[in-house]
Amino acid sequence: MMAVSYNPWLVVLSIALAALDAYVAFSVVGRIARSRGPAAVLWTGFGALAMGSGVWAMHFIGMLALEVPIPLGYDSQETALSSVPVILATGATLWLLARRSTHAGAVMAGVVLGLGMTSMHYLGVHALHIRPSIAWRLPWVAASLLLGLAGSTAAIWLHSMIWRGDRRHRWWLRVLAALMLGGTAAGVHYLGVAAMRFPAGAVSLEAGIGLHGLGLGLTISLVSGLLLLLTLCASLAHRQLQRHTEAIARELGQARDALSWLAYHDELTALPNRANVLDLLDRLLPLAQAEQFEVAVMFVDLDGFKSINDTLGHDVGDEFLRSVADALRASVRSRDTVARFGGDEFVVVLERFRSEANLVAICRKILSLVSRPVTVAGHSVSATPSIGVAMFPRDGGDAASLLRHADLAMYSAKEQGKAGYCFYQPRMSELARDRLLLSAELREALQREEIVVYYQPKVELASRRVIGLEALARWPQPGRGLLLPKIFVPLAEGSGLIGQLGQVVLRQVARQLAQWRARGLPLVPVAINVSLQEIQDGHFVAALLGTLREFGLPHDLIEFEITESAAMKNAEHTLRQLRQLEALGFRMAIDDFGTGFSSLSHLRQLPTQSIKIDQSFVQGATRNPADRDITEAIIALARKLRLATIAEGIETEAQAAWLQEAGCEIGQGYLFVRPLPPESVPALLLQAAVHPAPDAANG
């Protein structure tokens, strides 16, 4: 038998190539497992080609490392054919590892790969065409086969632990599995070579004509190594791309979740929003109907919240709204829903409440907790809630009707004095429809200038001389008669028509004054009621001056009356506007004094020349000593502040005498003259004094 030896450098190169090939194989498995469809097939084919050729190259280099006393060569066709089993086996192994990551799948993949490597080796050896034939040592052949099967199975089983193990240990497990599989591939080859016995005088029929030479081995090693490195780089790049894609998907998922949350929650208070409540009621009401339990909807609006925003800023207002949200949550059970509809509007949905009395208790609890002053940014702020309640199924069968009826009940609570609660009644819908119809008619009436102005004189109590007029709007309504301002002014304010109404009244007054002046009548100032919305309108002063220029009237012929409550709202802005009017020569009075909540320090700063005592105090003085005391206190306060006092609602001589004695200078009321149409005013202006009306004097 011929002596056999090995080129150590080629042996080391073949083993290194086998280890690299195994590591690339395990890298490609992850790409196949994470791919679907054509991408998975492409990765499987590419990986099988790269890895199969790598194992084949390792085998070929190992054969070139074999040194025998005779020249060797390899049949090119058979050598190329020997790569087919290992390429197919590698492809099947990759697919099994990626799709069946179980113990059974690992054993199956190990058997397939071991058989493929062993078949490749012995087909490759046959390509030498040795004559006489090689004598085989069967124990070594069996050992190579067993090593291929056992080593491949063990390496693949170890790799399967990567997917079930701790992510932190994956890298060294993969290296260990790659070394084991690479060692198995090299071991199968060198055990197979050890099983070969070359007879004395044997020759290779392919020597000189087949594949041979060290240069060829190095070329195959280089090409195979580059292919493996290219596959590894592609795998790493694909893994990085997948990680980036997964990161983007996670971010998109988080953004989608955030958008979904924002779609159903209020960002400021983190409470459910309108859409959330509508969705809740759409799901809850059918269940309530099926199981025969009641659901209540409470509509909560904050009285006076706008003044907090206007005076202290939106940051303080936002913090206050968060405290209101906390108070509302504390007022109800954890299973009840508290939502913010926007602005200062909140909704509470209660299910399975025990009785209407229980709802009353909850309303009172909300009133108590929400009304408590809270300290925000060093300021003590508070706002009272007005609450409207609607119940299912009594007050509505769907979400929209329940919310609408709760809203109507809330406005009814506001009309009854605010800081209270009101349960929905069917008449509220009728009143709302009437208000809506009347608002539409008012809009048309303003466009057609159907609003008329009546005038009531202001009389000096001592001389009974007319010293001024108050313009009072009237709305002639077919079938309803002459509507008073208390009916249509709130409609105008609620529908945004108050500015247009104010302009109509101002133009009628200015036109009438111009006509009276043209007739040579002695003119007195005319007082016009102005609302807070008009005062805060940035175009109010410019429109006022334009109207007076149009009719050629001096500023001192127009006076303005603003209610006490309006003067206290948005105090700083209102004060600036009133001072601007004062600087232009207009006189002003505080109307309905005593019915609001004036701050004396603020009242002292207002550029007003007089205050009007509300008629409720004047007319109540004969029945209630407290009203008499309040009236006299107001007169005394006005004198201290050097303000004139005008008493409204004087109906008897006794009232006039008492007011004059208390120090009141000016009066209005039916005792003197009822509000007059424009055509009746000239006669009044020509009189030296106003005498009591007969019916009033007798009353």
PECORLIN-V434584 format. One line per field, one symbol per residue. ss: DSSP state (h for helix, s for strand, l for the rest). psi: psi as a letter, one per 20 degrees, with the letter a starting at -180 (. if undefined). A space follows every 50 residues. Layout:
BEGIN
ss: ???
psi: ???
END
This chain:
BEGIN
ss: llllsslhhhhhhhhhhhhhhhhhhhhhhhhhhllllhhhhhhhhhhhhh hhhhhhhhhhhhhhhssllllllslhhhhhhhhhhhhhhhhhhhhhhhhl llhhhhhhhhhhhhhhhhhhhhhhhhlllsslllsslhhhhhhhhhhhhh hhhhhhhhhhhhhhllhhhhhhhhhhhhhhhhhhhhhhhhhhhhlsslll llssllllllsllhhhhhhhhhhhhhhhhhhhhhhhhhhhhhhhhhhhhh hhhhhhhhhhhhhhsllllllslhhhhhhhhhhhhhhhhhhlllssssss ssslhhhhhhhhlhhhhhhhhhhhhhhhhhhlllllssssssllssssss sllllhhhhhhhhhhhhhhhhllsssllsssllsssssssssllllllhh hhhhhhhhhhhhhhhlllllsssllhhhhhhhhhhhhhhhhhhhhhhlll sssssssssslllllsssssssssssslllssslhhhhhhhhhhlllhhh hhhhhhhhhhhhhhhhhhllllllsssssllhhhhhlllhhhhhhhhhhh hlllhhhsssssshhhhhllhhhhhhhhhhhhhlllsssssssllllllh hhhhhllllsssslhhhhhhllllhhhhhhhhhhhhhhhhlllsssslll llhhhhhhhhhhlllssllllllllslhhhhhhhhhlllllllhhhhhl
psi: qqqprqohghgggggghgggggghghhhghgghjqqchgggghggggggg gghggghggghhhhiporiqqqrpphghghhiigghgghgghgggghhim lrgghggghggggghgggggghhhhhihlpprqpppohhhghghgggggg ggggghghhhhghiaphhjhghhggghghggghgghggghhhhhipooqp jqqoijphhaprqhhgghggggggghgghgggghggggggggggghgggg ghgghggghgghhjqphgijqqaghggggghhhhghghhhjlqqpqpppp qppjhhhgghhirhgggghghhhggghghiirrhiqppqpiqckpqpppp qlqgrhhhhghgghggggghipqqopljpoqqpqqppppqqpjgjqirgg hggghhgghghhhghjjrlaqpqpqhhhhghghgggghgghgghhhhjli prprppqppohgikqpirqppoqqooopiiboprhigighghghjkjhgh ghhggghgggggghghhhijqpqqqppppprhhggipijggghghgghhh jlqqhiipqqppqghhhiplggggggghhghghijqqqqoqkpiibmqph hghhipmqirqppqhhgghihhhohhhgggghhggggghhjlqqpppqkp iqhggggggghijphqqqrihfprpqrhiihghhhiqhqpqqqghghh.
END
